[in-house]
Amino acid sequence: MDGDLPPLLSADSDAAEAMPRALPGRSRPTAGRPKTVRWFIIVGLLLFIVLGGLWQFNRFRSHAIANFFAHNEPPPAVISAVTATLEPVPHFAEGIGSLAAVQQVTLSPQVGGLVTKIHFRAGEDMKAGDPLVQLDDAPDRADLANYQAQARYAQVQLARNLALLKKQFVSQDTVDQNRAQLDEAQAQIAKTEAIIAQKLIRAPFAGRLGLRQVNLGQYLSAGAPIATLTNLSTLFVNFSLPSTRRSEIAVGQQVEVKSDAFPGRVFRARLTAIEPQISADTRMIQVQATMANPDEALLPGMFVTADVVLPKEAPEVVLPATAVDYTLYGDAVFVIRPAGKDAKGGPVLRAWRTSVKTGAAWGGNVAILDGVKAGERVVAAGQLKIQQNGAAVAISDVPPPPAPAQPTLH
């Protein structure tokens, strides 16, 4: 039996010899480490591919967006345009003042008396000589009758004594006394008639009455106010100008009058008087113009601006006031210039913002001293539609709107 089975010890010894021996200081290699390294490499490659794709996609998208906006402009803005013209520019000497009536009075009685009748209503238009207020004149009429009787008696006495004087029956002195008595009676009649006439207050001229300041039965003292009477058909324009303007103004020049009560409306007047003295305090000269007021729109006491029209100067470039964009950074206009042709062969127009220097403004127009040449086309309405400088525009057939209000004159 011992010869049939190999000894166990010898078999174990051979197997142990066949197995590699572990070296001192080294760990035994594991089978999972190569797999972990491979997974890190694979994940890194995937992340690199994903991030690279995202970067490439964003780059492509930005390029596509830029290319889209570069080749797809918005449609042209529809605007109204005008052509700059060369015109003589009017100049003005501007002043500030007020209106006054040529005929205006506060009605009052010359004598005192009790009001017995009122012939007017407040705000009524009166003609010259129309009765307004009647004061009690009964005692004066009684005195008038007395003086008239005395005059008749003196007249009879004078006629009788003149006949007797021819026959030498009376003296000349008696005749002279009779004539004096007649003259005295006639003087008393004239005085009493004047007092009676004064107690009927009449309109001294045609005009419009103001508010009534008297009542029936009221006792009026001499000089007490009854009402105002104003002739509104003609007005004075009293205003002041700097003394340096004296050499530019003269009687007869036209004056343009404007009031805040009537925006945009211009009233015409004529310079009729110039004060020969200059105020030592303000160095201003007082001038007066006369103007017709046929529709009685203006009233005395109104605040107005008065502009004396001076001789026109050399022609300048003129544009509508609506074409100028007034800003804190300076005035500017949009000048329209051709920029090639479109796909259909039509002209392409673009609006360029151009700084300008403005001059006098009048009647909705403004003078351009620098920045625009005569003949250039300028945007007159629709500036807000122009989003950027050099934007494409299309000119509308509709004319630009007028200026909303009269600008201040320079």
C-alpha positions as CSV (number, residue, x, y, z in Angstrom):
1,M,0.0,0.0,0.0
2,D,2.7,2.3,0.8
3,G,4.1,2.0,-2.7
4,D,0.7,2.8,-4.4
5,L,-0.1,6.2,-2.9
6,P,2.3,9.2,-3.2
7,P,3.2,10.6,0.1
8,L,1.2,13.7,1.0
9,L,4.2,15.6,2.2
10,S,6.0,15.3,-1.0
11,A,3.0,16.5,-3.0
12,D,2.5,19.5,-0.9
13,S,6.1,20.4,-1.1
14,D,6.0,20.3,-4.9
15,A,3.0,22.6,-5.0
16,A,4.5,25.0,-2.6
17,E,7.6,25.1,-4.7
18,A,5.5,25.7,-7.9
19,M,3.7,28.8,-6.4
20,P,5.6,32.1,-6.5
21,R,7.0,33.4,-3.4
22,A,6.0,36.8,-2.1
23,L,8.8,39.2,-1.9
24,P,9.2,41.1,1.3
25,G,7.9,44.7,1.3
26,R,5.6,44.3,-1.8
27,S,1.8,43.9,-1.8
28,R,0.1,41.4,-3.8
29,P,-1.3,42.7,-7.1
30,T,-5.1,42.9,-7.3
31,A,-7.2,42.1,-10.4
32,G,-9.7,45.3,-10.0
33,R,-7.1,48.1,-10.5
34,P,-6.7,48.0,-14.3
35,K,-10.5,48.2,-14.7
36,T,-10.7,51.4,-12.5
37,V,-8.1,53.1,-14.6
38,R,-9.9,52.2,-17.8
39,W,-13.1,53.7,-16.4
40,F,-11.5,57.0,-15.5
41,I,-10.0,57.3,-19.0
42,I,-13.4,56.5,-20.6
43,V,-15.3,59.0,-18.4
44,G,-12.7,61.7,-19.1
45,L,-12.9,61.2,-22.8
46,L,-16.7,61.4,-22.7
47,L,-16.6,64.7,-20.7
48,F,-14.1,66.1,-23.1
49,I,-16.3,65.2,-26.0
50,V,-19.4,66.6,-24.4
51,L,-17.7,69.9,-23.3
52,G,-16.1,70.3,-26.7
53,G,-19.5,69.8,-28.4
54,L,-21.1,72.4,-26.2
55,W,-18.3,74.9,-26.9
56,Q,-18.6,74.2,-30.6
57,F,-22.4,74.6,-30.5
58,N,-22.2,77.9,-28.6
59,R,-19.7,79.2,-31.1
60,F,-21.9,78.1,-34.0
61,R,-25.0,79.7,-32.4
62,S,-23.2,83.0,-31.8
63,H,-21.9,83.1,-35.3
64,A,-25.4,82.3,-36.6
65,I,-27.1,85.0,-34.6
66,A,-24.5,87.6,-35.7
67,N,-24.9,86.5,-39.3
68,F,-28.7,86.8,-38.9
69,F,-28.7,90.3,-37.6
70,A,-26.0,91.3,-40.1
71,H,-28.1,90.3,-43.0
72,N,-31.6,90.9,-41.7
73,E,-32.1,94.7,-41.1
74,P,-35.5,96.0,-39.8
75,P,-37.8,97.5,-42.4
76,P,-37.2,101.2,-43.2
77,A,-38.8,103.7,-40.8
78,V,-41.6,105.7,-42.5
79,I,-40.9,109.4,-42.0
80,S,-41.8,112.8,-43.4
81,A,-39.1,114.8,-45.0
82,V,-38.5,118.4,-46.1
83,T,-35.8,120.1,-48.2
84,A,-33.7,122.8,-46.6
85,T,-34.3,126.1,-48.4
86,L,-32.4,129.4,-48.5
87,E,-34.6,132.3,-47.4
88,P,-34.3,135.8,-46.0
89,V,-34.6,135.5,-42.2
90,P,-36.7,138.1,-40.4
91,H,-35.3,139.5,-37.2
92,F,-37.1,140.9,-34.2
93,A,-36.6,143.2,-31.2
94,E,-38.5,141.3,-28.5
95,G,-40.1,143.1,-25.6
96,I,-42.4,142.3,-22.7
97,G,-45.4,144.5,-21.8
98,S,-49.1,144.8,-21.3
99,L,-52.2,146.1,-23.1
100,A,-54.0,149.3,-22.3
101,A,-57.2,150.7,-23.7
102,V,-57.0,153.8,-25.9
103,Q,-60.3,154.9,-24.3
104,Q,-61.2,153.7,-20.8
105,V,-62.8,155.6,-17.9
106,T,-64.5,154.9,-14.6
107,L,-67.9,156.7,-14.8
108,S,-68.9,158.9,-11.9
109,P,-71.2,161.8,-11.3
110,Q,-70.0,165.4,-11.2
111,V,-72.7,166.3,-8.7
112,G,-74.3,164.4,-5.8
113,G,-77.8,163.1,-5.9
114,L,-80.2,160.2,-5.3
115,V,-80.3,157.5,-8.0
116,T,-83.8,157.4,-9.5
117,K,-83.2,155.3,-12.6
118,I,-80.6,153.0,-14.0
119,H,-80.5,152.6,-17.8
120,F,-77.8,150.0,-18.3
121,R,-76.8,146.4,-17.5
122,A,-73.4,145.2,-16.6
123,G,-71.3,144.2,-19.6
124,E,-73.6,145.9,-22.1
125,D,-72.2,147.7,-25.2
126,M,-73.1,151.4,-25.2
127,K,-73.0,154.1,-27.8
128,A,-71.7,157.6,-27.2
129,G,-74.4,159.6,-25.5
130,D,-76.5,156.7,-24.2
131,P,-78.1,157.4,-20.8
132,L,-76.7,155.4,-17.9
133,V,-77.9,156.7,-14.5
134,Q,-80.5,159.3,-13.6
135,L,-80.1,161.3,-10.4
136,D,-83.0,163.1,-8.8
137,D,-83.3,166.5,-10.5
138,A,-86.8,167.6,-9.4
139,P,-85.5,170.6,-7.2
140,D,-83.3,171.7,-10.1
141,R,-86.2,171.6,-12.5
142,A,-88.2,173.8,-10.1
143,D,-85.4,176.3,-10.0
144,L,-85.2,176.2,-13.8
145,A,-88.9,177.1,-14.0
146,N,-88.3,180.0,-11.5
147,Y,-85.4,181.4,-13.5
148,Q,-87.3,181.0,-16.7
149,A,-90.2,183.1,-15.3
150,Q,-87.7,185.7,-14.1
151,A,-86.2,185.8,-17.5
152,R,-89.6,186.3,-19.2
153,Y,-90.4,189.1,-16.8
154,A,-87.0,190.8,-17.3
155,Q,-87.5,190.5,-21.1
156,V,-90.9,192.2,-20.9
157,Q,-89.6,195.0,-18.6
158,L,-86.7,195.5,-21.0
159,A,-88.9,195.8,-24.0
160,R,-91.2,198.2,-22.3
161,N,-88.5,200.4,-21.0
162,L,-86.7,200.5,-24.4
163,A,-89.9,201.9,-25.9
164,L,-90.2,204.5,-23.1
165,L,-86.6,205.4,-23.5
166,K,-87.2,206.5,-27.0
167,K,-89.8,208.9,-25.7
168,Q,-87.5,210.0,-22.9
169,F,-89.9,208.7,-20.2
170,V,-87.3,206.5,-18.5
171,S,-83.6,206.9,-18.0
172,Q,-80.8,204.8,-19.6
173,D,-79.9,203.5,-16.2
174,T,-83.3,201.8,-15.9
175,V,-82.9,200.1,-19.2
176,D,-79.4,198.9,-18.2
177,Q,-80.8,197.4,-15.0
178,N,-83.5,195.6,-17.0
179,R,-80.9,194.2,-19.3
180,A,-78.8,193.1,-16.4
181,Q,-81.7,191.4,-14.8
182,L,-82.5,189.5,-18.0
183,D,-78.9,188.4,-18.4
184,E,-78.8,187.2,-14.8
185,A,-81.9,185.2,-15.2
186,Q,-80.6,183.6,-18.4
187,A,-77.3,182.8,-16.7
188,Q,-79.2,181.1,-13.9
189,I,-81.2,179.1,-16.5
190,A,-78.0,178.0,-18.2
191,K,-76.5,177.0,-14.9
192,T,-79.6,175.0,-13.8
193,E,-79.8,173.3,-17.1
194,A,-76.2,172.3,-16.8
195,I,-76.8,170.8,-13.3
196,I,-79.9,168.9,-14.7
197,A,-77.7,167.6,-17.5
198,Q,-75.0,166.5,-15.1
199,K,-77.6,164.5,-13.1
200,L,-78.2,162.3,-16.2
201,I,-74.9,160.4,-16.6
202,R,-74.3,159.5,-20.2
203,A,-71.7,157.4,-22.0
204,P,-68.9,159.7,-23.1
205,F,-67.9,157.4,-26.0
206,A,-68.9,154.0,-27.4
207,G,-67.6,151.0,-25.4
208,R,-68.4,148.1,-23.1
209,L,-69.5,148.6,-19.6
210,G,-68.0,146.8,-16.7
211,L,-69.6,145.6,-13.5
212,R,-72.3,147.9,-12.0
213,Q,-71.3,149.6,-8.8
214,V,-74.5,151.5,-8.1
215,N,-78.1,150.6,-6.9
216,L,-81.4,152.2,-7.3
217,G,-82.2,154.6,-4.4
218,Q,-78.6,155.0,-3.5
219,Y,-77.2,158.4,-2.8
220,L,-74.2,159.1,-5.0
221,S,-71.6,161.6,-4.0
222,A,-69.6,163.5,-6.6
223,G,-66.9,161.2,-7.9
224,A,-68.4,158.0,-6.7
225,P,-67.8,155.1,-9.2
226,I,-70.7,153.8,-11.3
227,A,-69.1,151.4,-13.7
228,T,-66.1,151.3,-16.1
229,L,-66.5,152.0,-19.8
230,T,-63.9,150.6,-22.2
231,N,-63.5,151.0,-25.9
232,L,-62.0,147.6,-27.0
233,S,-61.8,148.3,-30.7
234,T,-58.3,149.8,-30.4
235,L,-55.6,149.0,-27.8
236,F,-52.2,150.3,-26.8
237,V,-49.3,147.9,-26.5
238,N,-46.9,149.3,-23.9
239,F,-43.6,147.4,-23.6
240,S,-39.9,148.0,-23.0
241,L,-36.8,147.3,-25.0
242,P,-33.1,147.4,-24.2
243,S,-31.6,150.8,-24.9
244,T,-29.1,149.2,-27.3
245,R,-32.1,148.6,-29.7
246,R,-32.8,152.3,-30.1
247,S,-30.9,152.6,-33.4
248,E,-33.0,149.7,-34.8
249,I,-36.5,150.9,-34.0
250,A,-38.6,153.7,-35.5
251,V,-42.2,154.9,-35.4
252,G,-44.2,153.1,-38.1
253,Q,-42.5,149.7,-37.8
254,Q,-44.7,146.6,-37.6
255,V,-45.0,144.9,-34.3
256,E,-46.1,141.3,-33.7
257,V,-48.1,140.8,-30.5
258,K,-48.6,137.4,-28.8
259,S,-50.6,136.5,-25.7
260,D,-50.6,133.3,-23.7
261,A,-54.4,133.5,-23.8
262,F,-54.3,132.7,-27.6
263,P,-51.4,130.3,-28.2
264,G,-50.0,130.4,-31.8
265,R,-52.0,133.5,-32.7
266,V,-50.2,136.7,-33.9
267,F,-51.8,140.1,-33.7
268,R,-50.5,143.0,-35.8
269,A,-49.7,146.5,-34.4
270,R,-47.8,149.6,-35.4
271,L,-45.1,151.4,-33.4
272,T,-46.6,154.8,-32.6
273,A,-44.5,156.3,-29.8
274,I,-41.0,156.0,-28.3
275,E,-40.2,157.4,-24.9
276,P,-37.5,160.1,-25.3
277,Q,-36.0,159.2,-21.9
278,I,-34.3,155.9,-20.9
279,S,-34.8,154.5,-17.4
280,A,-31.7,155.1,-15.3
281,D,-32.4,152.0,-13.2
282,T,-33.1,149.4,-15.9
283,R,-31.5,151.0,-19.0
284,M,-34.7,150.1,-20.8
285,I,-36.6,152.3,-23.3
286,Q,-40.4,152.4,-23.2
287,V,-42.2,152.2,-26.5
288,Q,-45.9,152.1,-27.4
289,A,-47.7,150.4,-30.3
290,T,-51.3,150.8,-31.4
291,M,-53.3,147.8,-32.6
292,A,-56.8,147.2,-33.9
293,N,-58.8,144.7,-31.9
294,P,-61.9,144.1,-34.1
295,D,-63.0,140.9,-32.6
296,E,-62.3,142.2,-29.1
297,A,-60.4,139.1,-28.2
298,L,-57.7,141.0,-26.3
299,L,-58.4,142.9,-23.1
300,P,-56.6,145.8,-21.4
301,G,-54.2,144.6,-18.7
302,M,-53.2,141.4,-20.5
303,F,-49.6,140.3,-20.4
304,V,-48.1,140.1,-23.9
305,T,-44.9,139.8,-25.8
306,A,-44.3,142.4,-28.5
307,D,-41.7,141.9,-31.2
308,V,-40.7,144.8,-33.4
309,V,-40.1,143.5,-36.9
310,L,-36.6,144.6,-38.0
311,P,-35.3,144.7,-41.6
312,K,-34.5,141.2,-43.0
313,E,-30.9,140.1,-43.2
314,A,-29.0,137.9,-45.6
315,P,-30.7,134.6,-46.6
316,E,-30.0,131.6,-44.4
317,V,-30.9,127.9,-44.4
318,V,-34.4,127.5,-43.1
319,L,-36.1,124.3,-41.8
320,P,-39.5,123.7,-40.0
321,A,-39.1,123.8,-36.3
322,T,-40.4,120.2,-36.0
323,A,-37.2,119.0,-37.8
324,V,-34.9,120.1,-35.0
325,D,-34.3,117.8,-32.0
326,Y,-33.7,120.1,-29.1
327,T,-31.7,118.4,-26.3
328,L,-29.5,119.3,-23.4
329,Y,-26.5,118.0,-25.4
330,G,-27.2,120.3,-28.3
331,D,-29.5,120.7,-31.3
332,A,-29.5,118.1,-34.1
333,V,-31.4,117.0,-37.2
334,F,-31.5,113.8,-39.2
335,V,-30.1,114.3,-42.7
336,I,-31.3,111.9,-45.3
337,R,-28.5,110.6,-47.7
338,P,-28.6,107.9,-50.4
339,A,-26.8,104.6,-49.5
340,G,-26.9,102.5,-52.7
341,K,-29.7,100.4,-54.1
342,D,-31.7,97.5,-52.8
343,A,-32.3,94.1,-54.3
344,K,-35.0,95.5,-56.6
345,G,-32.9,98.3,-57.8
346,G,-34.6,101.0,-55.7
347,P,-32.6,103.6,-53.8
348,V,-31.7,103.0,-50.2
349,L,-32.0,106.0,-48.0
350,R,-30.5,106.4,-44.5
351,A,-30.9,109.0,-41.9
352,W,-27.8,110.4,-40.1
353,R,-27.9,112.4,-37.0
354,T,-26.1,115.8,-37.5
355,S,-25.5,118.5,-35.0
356,V,-26.7,122.0,-36.0
357,K,-26.5,125.5,-34.8
358,T,-29.9,127.2,-34.8
359,G,-30.7,130.9,-35.2
360,A,-33.9,132.9,-35.2
361,A,-37.2,131.1,-35.0
362,W,-40.5,132.5,-36.4
363,G,-43.8,131.2,-37.7
364,G,-43.0,127.6,-37.2
365,N,-39.6,127.9,-39.0
366,V,-36.1,128.1,-37.7
367,A,-32.9,129.3,-39.2
368,I,-29.9,126.9,-39.4
369,L,-26.6,128.7,-39.1
370,D,-24.4,125.6,-39.4
371,G,-24.8,121.8,-40.0
372,V,-27.2,121.7,-43.0
373,K,-26.8,123.0,-46.5
374,A,-29.6,124.3,-48.7
375,G,-31.1,121.4,-50.8
376,E,-30.4,118.6,-48.3
377,R,-33.4,116.6,-47.2
378,V,-34.1,116.4,-43.5
379,V,-36.5,114.3,-41.4
380,A,-39.3,116.6,-40.4
381,A,-41.5,114.1,-38.5
382,G,-41.0,110.6,-37.3
383,Q,-37.6,111.0,-35.6
384,L,-38.7,108.6,-32.8
385,K,-38.9,105.8,-35.4
386,I,-35.2,106.0,-36.1
387,Q,-33.7,103.5,-33.7
388,Q,-30.0,104.1,-34.6
389,N,-27.8,106.5,-36.5
390,G,-27.7,105.5,-40.2
391,A,-31.0,103.6,-40.0
392,A,-32.9,103.0,-43.3
393,V,-35.9,105.3,-43.9
394,A,-38.7,105.6,-46.3
395,I,-40.2,109.0,-47.1
396,S,-44.0,109.3,-46.7
397,D,-46.2,111.3,-49.1
398,V,-47.9,112.8,-46.1
399,P,-46.6,116.4,-45.4
400,P,-45.1,117.0,-42.0
401,P,-47.5,118.5,-39.3
402,P,-47.2,122.2,-38.5
403,A,-45.5,123.4,-35.4
404,P,-47.8,123.0,-32.4
405,A,-47.1,126.5,-31.0
406,Q,-45.2,129.6,-31.8
407,P,-41.6,129.3,-30.6
408,T,-39.8,132.0,-28.7
409,L,-38.2,134.6,-31.0
410,H,-34.5,135.3,-30.7
